[in-house]
Amino acid sequence: MSPHAAVVFDGVTIRYADSPAPALRAASFVVEEGELAVVAGRTGAGKSTLLGAVNGTVPHFTGGHLSGRVTVAGLDTRTHRPRDLADVVGVVRQDPLAGFVTDTVEEELAYTLEQLAVDPPAMRRRVEEVLDVLGIADLRDAPLSDLSGGQQQRVAIGSVLTAGPRVLVLDEPTSALDPAGAEEVLATLSRLVHDLGLTVVVSEHRLERIVGLADHVLLVHDDGTVTNGDPASVLAASPLAPAVVHLGRRVGWDPLPLTVRDARRAAHDLRTTLETVPVPDGAHGRAPAQDVLLEGSGVTVRHGDVTAVDGVDLALTDGEVVALMGRNGSGKSSLLWALHGTGTRSDGSVEVRSCRAGSGSAGPHPVTVTPVTVAPVSVAPVTVDPARESPAQRRRHVGLVPQSAGDLLYLPTVEAECRQADQEAGAAEGTARSHLDRLAPGVPGDRHPRDLSEGQRLALVVAVQLTAAPGVLLLDEPTRGLDYPAKDALARLLRQLVADGSAVLVATHDVEFAAGVADRVVVMAGGRVVADGAARDVLCDSPAFAPQVAKVLAPLRLLTVAEVDHALAAARPEPSVTAGGGR
Amino acid sequence: MASLLPRALPRHLHPVAWWVWAVGLAVACSGTTNPLLLLLAVSVAALVVAARRGSSPWARAFRLYLFLGAWIVVLRVVLHVLVGYKVGQTRLYSLPSIDLPGITLLGPLYLEGLLAAAVEGLRLASLIACIGAANALANPKRLLRALPGALHEIGTAVVISVTVAPQLADSVQRVRRARVLRGEGGKGLRSVGRVALPVLQDTLDRSLLLASAMDSRGYGRRPEQAASARRLTGALTLTGLLGAAVGTYGLLDATTPPLVGLPVLAVGLLLCGGGLTVGGRAVRRTSYRPDPWAGPEWVVAGSGVLAAAAMLVVAHREPSAVVLPLGPLAPPALPPLAVVGLLVAALPAFAAPTPPVRGQR
């Protein structure tokens, strides 16, 4: 172990008082000066615990028992509290706004220095330097709440950089940001690592964004053990890997490519092989949809004098998943809430086709039958405006899962939530629970909803909303905080819903998720729809929204590893495959 | 005076100066029930706010204070009609009176009583307008930075609540919308509990996050203070506060010997100051770009003090001029000195530097 190592974990086991298993088990690793280490793992696996232990927040602030030894720049966290390490370790968290103490950029940058009693001339100099390093000098007087997410996160990074720390710890710094904001933050990180030689420990769900920068990957397993190694070797065996790594594993590339650039150079033979295979029609190979379930025309939403949504026409048909994409503030959420009828709608109309307008017939579906079926054709369809319905009626037509899905839950146990959902929807007892078991099998009924993993909590909320048997389901950013397996599960669930005859509209930033689940992609900008078409067309044609596989295989129009799989299977009879797949 | 030049550089005025000004204006208001003077004071406060407020959220809240004031006037009048003690000669109309033990509801209504109630309400409303003006003009967080070091912890607690309070409103709205998504109307007593629980959890989470962020950014980092110094701080502050309390009592109660009044209060405040100094010595922190106290600050604070002094002088010399004459009813006087005093308090609208324009984005 080098005496100059920035972060040293030596047999660290961390156990919280009320949990049976340790969150971190016998973790030993070293992050040398100037390295960037990425912490990966499933949600709830102990990534945050590991990051918190670096500056002593765990256990000094959170409680719990730590055995073993954590040293940062030679200082033992056992004897140094987080506040004593403020000039050694800088910590940046997921939601920058939650950690801001002051009102303006400049004051926020100076806050740490004020606490450290740096004398005013030095303080001013350091604030100016950091403003320049992060390229936020023009924002110095701006109120923090007016900044975009990416700018806020850069200010959060700057506010700890002013103290001149040797180690920067970031806990999912991009998960609350749109792609542009995430790019800003990652570009800043890369600059700090390469130009300033800062040591960085960062956790990230969407590994595709960051793994190209990493020197190490620290993979936290579900049992709390930690594997440390170079990115290619750790990811080769991990279920948590970006699409390009899956592609590389599928085709058997060695060395395993981590970035689109590496993979594209390795993929020459694969592209020639696949050129012969015709591109599949629909993304999910299904017949074109017939029935329009929800139709919004000229939907306009104004908040004060800001027009959030400007005359959007959007129709959702049964059997299709539509992904709604666009940068933050482009009006996605406002559109969703307006379509649902709960949010304001200043102009335009929304019509939902309903086969059970009479409230009396809105009784429970038999649990055994696929629960989200639209009623038989013999019932004459009626169109209703959801905004005119009572909330209880509205959710029988359109269900909405909001961005902070946990807000919908307020009871102490999963079981109680499910019972309450049955009552609210007038559904047969056990309907909600059966939905939940279908979405996320094995969620313990006596668990508090807050103690569930992100994926399980989302599944519970979706189950609650499905209990009212809406024909249309709208989801706002459901993938936030989900790891790869949880995202796959969500995608399977949405596909199953539309196979049962529902329509699904999902607002998302996650291009890989959209590529895997959507039939149609709608892109919004400035409150208007700028693109609306088949997922393959919209995603492949845009450099910003193209998924990794599409970037690797361009000009071939394939979106996911699964599609490459199918295409390879179709190409198998041809002799060139072995060569193409081989190297 | 350079500050009176029209081209003074935009900057934040020292928050304490705004508060001295506002308290001076409030003292002037509390000394009178003359509606002309009260309305003049409110207009002065509104003028200064309109001329010199910043772009921060609380700067826009001045209107709310005015609404609150109007509401208080109305409430005071309604209460007078309902349960007030009715006196006067000019009978407006008679409502049937309901006699309850110790209190009479409704009953005959006189113009004098009604006006007295309205003026009382107006006085309270003008006090609220003055405090609202201070709030709109002085950033509360900047005010807290001017606190002595020993009160740093209290200041931080206030900062956290000031930061978390607007977010609380956000989460209430978010959770109520979520309730509607589950098919509830979002109204009624039952929904209060269902909204309160998630909001409370949310607020606790946020507060913990903020506290943890502050901890990792070096907040509260200080060397352990010696036990003797801690005891000295405690003793000084406690004796000082006790002295101040006794002194205030002596000042207000005319029957106590004069020695118990002002001198005891002064000694008590001095001891408190000593305690704060000793306690603050352990706090090692510096201030980034502290607000300077220069010419404009003296002008602003002085104008408020002048207004208060003018009103007190008038009230002492001709007490009838600062009240609304009710028996017999007459139009209120307009004492020139008090008017000039209040007009001086409008000086900050021109003498104070304009607040810097926040970055346009």
HADDOCK unambig.tbl for C-alpha pairs under 7 A between the chains (distance, minus, plus):
assign (segid A and resid 82 and name CA) (segid B and resid 215 and name CA) 6.16 0.50 0.50
assign (segid A and resid 82 and name CA) (segid B and resid 216 and name CA) 4.83 0.50 0.50
assign (segid A and resid 83 and name CA) (segid B and resid 215 and name CA) 5.18 0.50 0.50
assign (segid A and resid 83 and name CA) (segid B and resid 216 and name CA) 5.00 0.50 0.50
assign (segid A and resid 83 and name CA) (segid B and resid 217 and name CA) 6.02 0.50 0.50
assign (segid A and resid 83 and name CA) (segid B and resid 218 and name CA) 3.91 0.50 0.50
assign (segid A and resid 83 and name CA) (segid B and resid 219 and name CA) 6.18 0.50 0.50
assign (segid A and resid 83 and name CA) (segid B and resid 221 and name CA) 5.76 0.50 0.50
assign (segid A and resid 84 and name CA) (segid B and resid 218 and name CA) 6.40 0.50 0.50
assign (segid A and resid 84 and name CA) (segid B and resid 221 and name CA) 6.45 0.50 0.50
assign (segid A and resid 86 and name CA) (segid B and resid 216 and name CA) 5.59 0.50 0.50
assign (segid A and resid 86 and name CA) (segid B and resid 217 and name CA) 4.99 0.50 0.50
assign (segid A and resid 86 and name CA) (segid B and resid 218 and name CA) 4.99 0.50 0.50
assign (segid A and resid 91 and name CA) (segid B and resid 216 and name CA) 6.86 0.50 0.50
assign (segid A and resid 98 and name CA) (segid B and resid 206 and name CA) 6.27 0.50 0.50
assign (segid A and resid 98 and name CA) (segid B and resid 209 and name CA) 6.45 0.50 0.50
assign (segid A and resid 98 and name CA) (segid B and resid 210 and name CA) 5.97 0.50 0.50
assign (segid A and resid 99 and name CA) (segid B and resid 209 and name CA) 6.48 0.50 0.50
assign (segid A and resid 99 and name CA) (segid B and resid 210 and name CA) 4.86 0.50 0.50
assign (segid A and resid 99 and name CA) (segid B and resid 213 and name CA) 5.42 0.50 0.50
assign (segid A and resid 110 and name CA) (segid B and resid 288 and name CA) 6.36 0.50 0.50
assign (segid A and resid 112 and name CA) (segid B and resid 217 and name CA) 5.35 0.50 0.50
assign (segid A and resid 112 and name CA) (segid B and resid 218 and name CA) 6.32 0.50 0.50
assign (segid A and resid 114 and name CA) (segid B and resid 285 and name CA) 5.34 0.50 0.50
assign (segid A and resid 114 and name CA) (segid B and resid 286 and name CA) 4.80 0.50 0.50
assign (segid A and resid 114 and name CA) (segid B and resid 287 and name CA) 5.65 0.50 0.50
assign (segid A and resid 114 and name CA) (segid B and resid 288 and name CA) 6.63 0.50 0.50
assign (segid A and resid 115 and name CA) (segid B and resid 218 and name CA) 5.63 0.50 0.50
assign (segid A and resid 115 and name CA) (segid B and resid 219 and name CA) 5.58 0.50 0.50
assign (segid A and resid 115 and name CA) (segid B and resid 285 and name CA) 5.16 0.50 0.50
assign (segid A and resid 116 and name CA) (segid B and resid 218 and name CA) 6.43 0.50 0.50
assign (segid A and resid 116 and name CA) (segid B and resid 285 and name CA) 6.16 0.50 0.50
assign (segid A and resid 117 and name CA) (segid B and resid 284 and name CA) 5.67 0.50 0.50
assign (segid A and resid 117 and name CA) (segid B and resid 285 and name CA) 3.95 0.50 0.50
assign (segid A and resid 117 and name CA) (segid B and resid 286 and name CA) 4.70 0.50 0.50
assign (segid A and resid 118 and name CA) (segid B and resid 286 and name CA) 6.38 0.50 0.50
assign (segid A and resid 119 and name CA) (segid B and resid 286 and name CA) 6.39 0.50 0.50
assign (segid A and resid 120 and name CA) (segid B and resid 286 and name CA) 6.97 0.50 0.50
assign (segid A and resid 120 and name CA) (segid B and resid 287 and name CA) 6.94 0.50 0.50
assign (segid A and resid 120 and name CA) (segid B and resid 288 and name CA) 6.06 0.50 0.50
assign (segid A and resid 139 and name CA) (segid B and resid 359 and name CA) 6.52 0.50 0.50
assign (segid A and resid 141 and name CA) (segid B and resid 358 and name CA) 5.70 0.50 0.50
assign (segid A and resid 141 and name CA) (segid B and resid 359 and name CA) 5.50 0.50 0.50
assign (segid A and resid 142 and name CA) (segid B and resid 358 and name CA) 5.72 0.50 0.50
assign (segid A and resid 142 and name CA) (segid B and resid 359 and name CA) 4.86 0.50 0.50
assign (segid A and resid 391 and name CA) (segid B and resid 180 and name CA) 5.88 0.50 0.50
assign (segid A and resid 391 and name CA) (segid B and resid 181 and name CA) 6.85 0.50 0.50
assign (segid A and resid 391 and name CA) (segid B and resid 183 and name CA) 4.43 0.50 0.50
assign (segid A and resid 391 and name CA) (segid B and resid 184 and name CA) 6.02 0.50 0.50
assign (segid A and resid 391 and name CA) (segid B and resid 185 and name CA) 6.17 0.50 0.50
assign (segid A and resid 392 and name CA) (segid B and resid 183 and name CA) 3.77 0.50 0.50
assign (segid A and resid 392 and name CA) (segid B and resid 184 and name CA) 6.27 0.50 0.50
assign (segid A and resid 395 and name CA) (segid B and resid 181 and name CA) 6.75 0.50 0.50
assign (segid A and resid 395 and name CA) (segid B and resid 183 and name CA) 6.37 0.50 0.50
assign (segid A and resid 400 and name CA) (segid B and resid 181 and name CA) 6.72 0.50 0.50
assign (segid A and resid 407 and name CA) (segid B and resid 175 and name CA) 5.50 0.50 0.50
assign (segid A and resid 407 and name CA) (segid B and resid 178 and name CA) 5.97 0.50 0.50
assign (segid A and resid 407 and name CA) (segid B and resid 198 and name CA) 6.53 0.50 0.50
assign (segid A and resid 408 and name CA) (segid B and resid 178 and name CA) 5.23 0.50 0.50
assign (segid A and resid 408 and name CA) (segid B and resid 179 and name CA) 6.32 0.50 0.50
assign (segid A and resid 410 and name CA) (segid B and resid 194 and name CA) 6.38 0.50 0.50
assign (segid A and resid 410 and name CA) (segid B and resid 197 and name CA) 6.79 0.50 0.50
assign (segid A and resid 410 and name CA) (segid B and resid 198 and name CA) 6.21 0.50 0.50
